Every structure is written in structure tokens, then in C-alpha cells.
């Protein structure tokens, strides 16, 4: 998917000013041996504050406006949002990884039973406004100027308002294009994951942090890809559903990227969807070598294992008989900063099973 960003880069003069500012404390220490009057010290402090303010102003002016094309909506930001709300764990983790907890007015909907340890300290600084999607009243009470979700369902008539209506109300929004209805048939790619991270980084003026995150993720992914622990084994990726129909991974979402990275073959790769309601007949017919289980707050991995072992048909599958289950937190299947953690975990579990 083509993205267009209108973003100015920092001028060379601003970079020089930053270098001068960093050198100032060293010079001040050298001068402290000489007698200094209160008045001159005060003047020096005022000059320093003025310089910092000018530098900050110049940086802001250089970074904005920035225009982001996202899920059929074009939004221009004149400055960084100050009261952001995240509506899914994947979105929350991207914000926290970029160090934006102080710009967050609230968060909602953990996909896992708890936030990852690596984000806990920052997460604890953000108000939790709802256990799942907030009501529109809860949403408005946080006084947001920006809302970010991993899935389009966060911005439906059922859950808050749709994005164009919120924009008219002065609340800008962003949806991961993996969760965008009009992009669900797009091929899964790490470039799309990186684009999402960089979009949020640009919206908040954190380009450098975004680039560092993408670079670190790419380095981790490159190491794991060389291993190919899956070695062509066929898998069914089972998210939820134990009675009516299994909800499983198709070929265009985060799980497909994880399977490709470790060399696994998705039994339902031909399905042009991130996730879809399959049938038990197709699940059984696939007779996978492995079953990958999403451990989600709404349907734990353990509950699915217990169901498979008790079901008269499922218990006859090779993967069930041989205990060939792999478990990942749902958050590590959502395109974002922890998707690469899912690759590492999947690779490790498969390698240790040999």
C-alpha cells in the first residue's frame, strides 16, 4: 500500500544549535572557578532557557505539519497530540515503545491477561479507562485529541463513533492497516508493520525513536529467519472458538508473517483474510503437524488444549495425540512492536521440541 507523508526534516542549523547546547554545561563548569555575580548567573540562566525554548520551537516548526494517509482518511497534524487514547494492546505497546506514555490520556482493551513486563512501568502511568472498548461516554470523559486502535472495530457505531465523525469533532484517529476493513486482502508484509510504527512516530514527532525500533526489529527478524525452525511443517493457527466454529488465521495477517519467518506452512494461507471463521471439518481435514494457540484474555490457550483433548474427533489429530501445541500471547500476533517477539518465541518453542 502506498503511503504519503508530508514531513520536513531538521535543518542543519538546528543540529548545530543542538550540539552547541550540549557543549554548554562543560563550558559552565570550567568557568565556575572564576568569581561570578548573582546577576550574571541569573542572566546566564535566562539566556540558557531562551536558547532551549528557541531550539524547541525550531524543532517543532521543522517537524510539522505532517500528513498521514491511513485507512481511507487523510489527516494533517499541526502539532503532536497531547491526550491520546489507545484502544487495543497492540496500539498501546507501539505508543509505550516510543516513550509516549506522558501524552496518553487513557488506554483500554488488553488482549492478554496482563501487559508485558517490558512495558509495565510505563503502562502503570496511564489511566485504564475501560477493560474492553470504552463506551462513548468513557471515551469522551478522557478528553482525547487522538485515538489509536489496532482494529477498525474500535471505531464503529457500536463502539464509539466512526472515524470521519470523530474527525469532525476534533478527535484525530489512526487504525493499523492490518485491521482496516478495506486493506484486509493486502499481502502480509513487515514493511506494513514498519509503516505503522513510523506513522505513529511521525505523528508524535519521534522519527528517530521510530527508526531505531524498526532497525532493532529488523535485526532480530533477520537472525530468526536464518534458523527456519518450522522446516515446512503444516500448522493451523487457532485463535478462539470451541463450539460453533474455530476462529483461525488466514494468509494476510500477523500470524502469517510469523509462520513465514520460521518456515511453517499455514493450512489456510489461501484465505484472503487476517482471521476467519473456519469449519471443524476443514480443521480436521488439515490434520496439522502443529497447532499454534493464541493465549487471549477471552479464550486461553489452556482451555483450547483441554477442549481438543476431550473432543472425540479432535483428540485423534496427530498434533493433539503428540502434544504438538505452540502457545503465543495474542498481543504477539498483532502487527506492532511485539510481533517480532512472537517470531522469537515461535522459533524457540519449535527449536526446543526437536
JOBELKA-V217944 format. One record per run of one state. SS is the DSSP state (@ for helix, = for strand, . for the rest). FROM is the first residue (numbers start at 1). TO is the last residue. If there is no record, write none. Layout:
BEGIN
ss = <SS:SS>
from = <FROM:FROM>
to = <TO:TO>
END
This chain:
BEGIN
ss = <.:=:.:@:.:@:.:=:.:=:.:=:.:@:.:@:=:.:@:.:=:.:@:.:=:.:@:.:@:.:=:.:@:.:@:.:@:.:=:.:=:.:@:.:=:.:=:.:@:.:=:.:=:.:@:.:@:.:@:.:=:@:.:@:.>
from = <1:5:6:12:32:38:64:66:71:73:78:84:87:89:98:101:104:109:117:124:128:131:136:142:146:150:152:156:163:169:172:176:181:184:190:204:207:226:234:241:247:250:254:263:265:267:275:278:280:287:290:297:299:300:301:311:314:317:318:322:325:330:334:339:353>
to = <4:5:11:31:37:63:65:70:72:77:83:86:88:97:100:103:108:116:123:127:130:135:141:145:149:151:155:162:168:171:175:180:183:189:203:206:225:233:240:246:249:253:262:264:266:274:277:279:286:289:296:298:299:300:310:313:316:317:321:324:329:333:338:352:354>
END
